[in-house]
Amino acid sequence: MTTLTGTSVAAAHVAGAVANLFSWGIVEGHNISMSEASIKAFLIRGAKRNPALSYPNREWEYGALDLYETFLRLREAR
């Protein structure tokens, strides 16, 4: 694994994560009422956070994207 930074990389990864969530929710029928607001809430709940920081903040917003954790939280909510 490697670490990449910057908005160009972040935008592509978040777009892919959102596409995965929409596919899971709407296409596969797990949450057909899924909206942009619910996607944002799911991603925020699953984000990795540094306990030494307060969130949201200017540098990390709500934390680092963690799609695996997002799906784990979705499974718990069902």
Number of C-alpha atoms within 10 A of each C-alpha: 3 3 4 9 7 7 9 9 10 14 11 10 14 15 11 13 19 17 13 13 23 20 15 16 17 14 12 11 12 14 15 13 9 15 13 10 8 11 18 11 12 19 25 19 18 21 17 16 18 11 7 6 10 12 14 12 10 7 8 14 12 18 20 15 20 17 21 12 16 22 17 11 15 15 9 8 7 7
